[in-house]
Amino acid sequence: MRPGARCALALGAITVALLGLAGVAHAQNVDTEPTLGIRLTSTQPTHYVDAGGHTVIVGEVVNLQDFPVAGVRVQAGLYADGAGEPLELIVGGTLLEVIPARASSPYVVRSGSPGLDVAGVSVNLLGFTSSAAKPRGFDLGDLRVLASDTLVVEGTMSGAGLGASDDVELHALVYDSFVPPRLLGVHSARPLDALGAGPAGDADAMFAASSADGGASVRYEFSLAYGEEAAMVRVIAESGSHSSNAAEARVMRTPSSPLMIQNVSLVSASGSPVTMPREGAESYIRSTIDGGGAEGSEYEYIAQVVRFGHLPVIEFVGSFEGEITPAGLAQPLVGWTPRSSGLFYIETYLWSADGVPIAAQGPVTLLNVEPRQ
């Protein structure tokens, strides 16, 4: 989702860093035989050690049936070598309570004991039960995944299920480029705290939300520690009474570029610096784009103003389209009239005409907007 698209939703943005994966297993043994109408995508899935020293195994279960299934049980064995008794046997379930027909769900199982010297893992299915389908109550759309220093996953979630459920869970699944893709990690969170309902949510992610046209919507953003191995992200959601579609996006990697955003400031219509912006008074967000080597390149400059808070809210998003001058410079201007007073910060971005990032995000600039006189 482009930063400019956030304006229409009037939603806040929070980026929360999640722990990266360490010690990822590289075996990829695909289980092609169905087991009781469901199957594993791999019998030797990804495993890693978390910050607490516990071994974590992540993988997927595919429902081969033409009806939903529930109660899927997964048994994982942890081994010190390729033979002998397991160090530990773990039984867990899928993250989705109900797996729709011909769909899949991730699972995450965690060792009970930390510090195990695990050299390999094995996974088996123990069974499932048939289930009634959960009606679709959430729509996931506008998913965008961009890799720079971190893997940034952002999108929107809307639907009647947000207002009817207090136990919504959102799962971001990260895959590599293998064929078939291997699940590298799962990041889950509960967004209802952003809607002013439900518990505070888990510590891994936060959300920003608003209501529009009679329905609730949530904007989410994850910042994940992955390297070049991450190739695709899939996002799914579920509550006790509703399901969602699956949103997928390939990872877009920021290209090397001579373009750079510098000197982000607030100025008046005459170009004079505005050091004390005031509610209701028009001003302009100005930056200098250093485009040496990119003369003649067209660009779209996007500026957004975000209010500080427990759930930061986007106050304003504006854009300016231009072209790098023969001197290799540009100074885009975006007009902004503060609607309220308080502490804010400005974020700036640079995109090509077809919506691809062509420069790193500009420096963040802090603002203290004075009340209206």
C-alpha positions in Angstrom: 0.0 0.0 0.0 1.5 3.3 -1.0 1.8 5.9 1.8 -0.5 8.1 -0.1 -3.3 5.5 0.0 -3.4 5.9 3.7 -5.1 9.3 3.5 -8.4 7.9 2.2 -8.6 5.6 5.2 -7.6 8.3 7.7 -5.8 5.6 9.6 -2.7 5.6 11.8 0.5 3.7 11.2 2.5 1.9 13.7 5.6 -0.1 12.8 6.6 -2.6 15.4 9.8 -4.6 15.0 9.4 -8.4 15.4 12.0 -10.9 16.2 13.8 -12.4 13.2 14.4 -16.0 12.7 17.6 -17.7 13.7 19.0 -21.1 12.9 16.5 -21.7 10.1 16.5 -25.3 8.9 17.2 -25.8 5.2 15.7 -29.2 4.6 12.6 -29.3 2.3 11.0 -32.7 2.2 7.6 -32.3 0.6 4.9 -34.6 1.8 2.9 -35.5 -1.3 0.8 -38.3 0.2 -2.5 -37.2 1.8 -3.2 -38.3 5.3 -6.9 -38.7 6.2 -7.8 -36.0 3.7 -5.3 -33.5 5.0 -1.6 -33.2 4.4 1.6 -31.4 5.4 3.4 -29.3 2.9 6.6 -30.6 4.5 7.6 -33.3 6.9 10.8 -31.5 7.7 9.6 -27.9 8.1 11.5 -24.7 9.2 12.6 -24.6 12.8 14.5 -22.0 14.7 15.4 -21.0 18.3 13.5 -18.1 19.8 14.7 -15.5 22.2 13.9 -17.7 25.2 15.9 -20.6 23.9 12.9 -22.7 22.8 12.8 -24.5 19.5 9.9 -23.3 17.3 8.6 -25.3 14.3 6.5 -23.6 11.7 4.7 -25.3 8.7 1.4 -25.7 7.0 -1.4 -28.1 6.7 -3.5 -28.4 3.5 -7.2 -29.4 3.6 -7.8 -31.7 0.6 -11.5 -32.1 1.3 -14.4 -30.3 -0.3 -15.6 -29.3 3.2 -14.1 -27.4 6.1 -12.1 -29.3 8.8 -11.3 -28.5 12.4 -9.4 -30.0 15.3 -6.3 -30.7 13.3 -3.6 -32.0 15.5 0.1 -31.9 14.7 2.8 -33.9 16.4 6.4 -32.8 16.2 9.5 -34.7 17.3 12.8 -33.0 18.2 16.0 -35.0 17.6 19.6 -34.6 18.5 20.6 -36.6 15.4 19.0 -38.5 12.6 18.2 -41.6 14.8 17.3 -42.6 18.3 14.7 -41.4 20.7 13.4 -37.9 20.3 14.5 -35.2 22.8 10.9 -34.1 23.0 7.5 -34.8 21.4 5.2 -31.8 21.0 1.5 -31.9 20.1 -0.1 -28.7 18.7 -2.8 -27.5 16.3 -3.2 -25.2 13.4 -3.6 -21.4 13.8 -6.9 -21.4 12.0 -9.5 -23.1 14.1 -11.4 -24.0 10.9 -9.6 -24.7 7.6 -11.8 -24.0 4.6 -12.2 -26.5 1.9 -9.2 -26.8 -0.4 -7.3 -24.2 1.7 -4.4 -24.3 4.1 -3.5 -23.1 7.6 -0.1 -22.6 9.3 0.8 -24.2 12.5 3.4 -23.2 15.1 4.6 -25.6 17.8 7.1 -24.7 20.5 9.3 -26.9 22.7 8.4 -27.1 26.3 12.1 -27.0 27.4 14.6 -24.4 26.4 18.2 -25.1 25.4 17.7 -28.3 23.5 20.5 -29.3 21.1 18.1 -30.0 18.2 19.7 -31.2 14.9 16.5 -32.2 13.2 12.7 -32.3 13.4 9.9 -34.5 12.1 6.2 -33.7 11.9 3.1 -36.0 11.7 -0.6 -35.5 11.5 -2.8 -37.1 14.2 -6.2 -36.4 12.7 -9.1 -33.9 12.3 -12.9 -33.5 12.4 -15.3 -32.1 9.9 -16.7 -28.7 10.7 -19.3 -26.1 9.6 -17.8 -23.2 7.6 -17.3 -19.9 9.2 -18.9 -17.1 7.3 -16.5 -14.5 5.7 -16.6 -11.5 8.0 -13.2 -9.9 7.1 -11.8 -8.5 3.8 -8.1 -8.2 3.5 -6.8 -6.0 0.7 -4.2 -3.6 -0.5 -1.4 -5.8 0.8 2.1 -4.4 0.1 5.5 -5.9 1.0 8.6 -3.8 0.7 12.2 -4.9 1.7 14.8 -2.4 2.7 16.5 -2.6 6.1 13.5 -4.7 7.2 10.6 -6.4 5.6 7.6 -4.1 5.8 4.2 -5.7 5.5 1.2 -3.3 5.4 -2.4 -3.6 4.4 -6.0 -3.1 5.3 -8.6 -5.2 7.0 -12.3 -4.4 7.0 -15.7 -6.0 7.3 -18.7 -6.6 9.6 -16.8 -9.2 11.5 -14.6 -6.5 13.1 -17.6 -5.1 15.0 -19.1 -8.5 15.7 -16.0 -10.3 17.1 -13.8 -9.6 20.1 -11.2 -12.3 19.3 -9.9 -11.4 15.8 -6.5 -12.8 15.0 -4.3 -11.7 12.1 -1.5 -13.9 10.8 1.3 -12.8 8.5 3.1 -15.7 6.8 6.5 -15.3 5.2 7.7 -17.6 2.5 10.9 -18.2 0.5 11.2 -18.7 -3.2 11.5 -22.5 -3.2 9.1 -24.6 -5.3 6.8 -25.2 -3.5 7.4 -22.2 -1.3 8.7 -23.0 2.2 7.1 -21.2 5.2 9.9 -19.3 7.0 7.9 -17.7 9.8 4.5 -16.8 11.2 3.7 -13.5 13.0 0.3 -13.3 14.7 -1.5 -10.4 16.5 -4.9 -9.4 17.8 -6.0 -6.0 16.4 -9.1 -5.3 18.5 -7.3 -3.1 21.0 -7.1 -0.5 18.2 -10.9 -0.5 17.9 -11.3 0.3 21.6 -12.5 -3.3 22.4 -11.0 -6.5 23.6 -7.7 -7.0 25.5 -4.5 -5.0 24.9 -3.4 -7.4 22.2 -0.1 -9.3 22.1 3.2 -7.5 22.2 4.2 -8.4 18.7 2.1 -5.9 16.7 -0.2 -2.9 17.0 -2.8 -1.6 14.7 -4.6 1.7 13.8 -8.3 1.8 13.1 -11.2 4.0 12.1 -14.9 3.8 11.1 -16.1 4.9 7.7 -19.3 4.4 5.7 -20.8 2.6 8.7 -18.1 -0.1 8.9 -14.9 -0.5 10.8 -11.5 -0.8 9.1 -8.0 -1.5 10.4 -4.7 -0.6 8.9 -1.8 -2.9 9.9 1.9 -2.6 9.4 4.6 -5.2 10.5 8.3 -4.6 10.3 10.0 -8.0 10.2 13.7 -8.9 10.3 14.2 -11.0 7.2 17.0 -11.0 4.6 17.0 -12.0 0.9 15.4 -15.3 1.6 11.9 -13.8 2.0 10.1 -13.8 -1.3 6.3 -13.7 -0.6 3.9 -12.8 2.3 0.4 -14.2 2.8 -2.0 -12.6 5.4 -5.1 -14.4 6.8 -7.5 -13.6 9.6 -10.0 -15.5 11.8 -12.2 -15.0 14.8 -14.4 -17.3 16.8 -17.2 -16.7 14.4 -15.8 -15.3 11.1 -13.1 -16.0 8.5 -11.3 -14.0 5.8 -9.9 -14.2 2.4 -6.2 -14.6 2.0 -4.1 -11.6 0.7 -0.8 -12.3 -1.0 2.0 -10.1 -2.3 5.5 -10.7 -3.6 8.4 -8.9 -1.8 9.4 -5.7 -3.6 13.0 -4.8 -3.0 14.1 -1.2 -2.9 16.4 -0.7 -5.9 19.7 1.1 -5.6 19.1 4.7 -6.6 21.0 8.0 -6.8 17.9 9.8 -5.5 17.9 11.0 -1.9 15.4 13.0 0.1 17.0 15.7 2.3 16.2 18.9 4.3 12.6 18.2 5.1 11.1 21.5 6.5 8.0 23.6 6.9 7.8 26.9 5.0 5.3 29.6 4.2 3.9 30.6 0.8 6.8 33.0 0.4 9.4 30.3 1.2 10.2 31.6 4.7 10.8 28.9 7.4 7.8 28.2 9.7 9.2 27.4 13.1 5.8 27.5 15.0 3.1 26.1 12.8 -0.4 27.0 14.0 -3.8 25.2 13.7 -5.7 26.5 10.7 -2.8 28.3 9.2 -1.6 27.0 5.8 2.0 26.1 5.3 4.1 23.9 2.9 6.1 20.8 3.5 9.3 21.2 1.4 12.2 18.8 0.7 15.3 18.8 -1.4 15.8 15.9 -3.7 19.4 15.2 -4.6 19.1 13.4 -7.9 22.6 13.5 -9.3 22.8 10.9 -12.1 19.0 10.9 -12.5 18.4 14.1 -14.4 15.0 14.1 -16.2 13.6 11.3 -14.0 9.9 11.8 -13.2 8.9 11.2 -9.6 6.0 11.5 -7.1 6.9 13.0 -3.8 4.6 12.0 -0.9 4.4 13.7 2.5 2.4 12.5 5.4 1.9 14.1 8.8 1.4 11.8 11.8 0.1 12.7 15.3 2.1 11.3 18.2 0.2 9.0 20.5 -0.2 5.4 21.8 -1.9 4.8 18.4 -0.4 7.4 16.0 -2.9 8.7 13.6 -2.2 10.1 10.2 -3.3 13.7 10.1 -2.6 14.4 6.5 -1.2 12.9 3.2 -0.4 14.9 0.2 1.7 14.5 -3.0 3.6 16.4 -5.6 4.6 15.2 -9.1 7.7 16.5 -10.7 10.9 15.9 -12.7 14.6 16.0 -11.6 16.2 19.1 -13.1 19.3 19.1 -15.3 21.2 20.3 -12.3 20.2 17.0 -10.5 18.0 18.7 -7.9 14.3 19.2 -7.1 12.4 21.0 -4.4 8.8 19.6 -4.1 6.2 21.5 -2.1 3.1 20.0 -0.5 0.5 22.3 1.0 -0.8 21.5 4.5 -3.2 23.2 6.9 -3.1 21.7 10.4 -6.6 20.7 11.6 -5.6 20.4 15.2 -2.8 21.3 17.6 -0.3 19.0 19.3 2.9 17.1 18.5 3.3 15.6 15.0 6.0 14.2 12.8 6.5 14.3 9.0 7.4 11.3 6.9 8.4 11.6 3.2 8.6 9.1 0.3 9.6 9.2 -3.3 8.0 6.9 -5.9 8.2 6.4 -9.6 5.2 7.2 -11.9 4.2 3.6 -11.7 4.3 3.4 -7.9 7.7 1.8 -7.2 9.9 3.3 -4.5 12.9 5.0 -6.0 14.6 6.3 -2.8 14.9 5.6 0.9 12.4 7.3 3.2 13.4 10.8 4.0 14.5 12.0 7.5 11.7 12.3 10.0 10.9 15.9 11.1 9.2 16.8 14.4 6.5 19.5 14.6 4.7 21.2 17.5 1.5 22.8 16.2 0.2 25.6 18.3 -3.5 26.0 19.1 -5.7 28.2 16.9 -5.7 31.9 18.0 
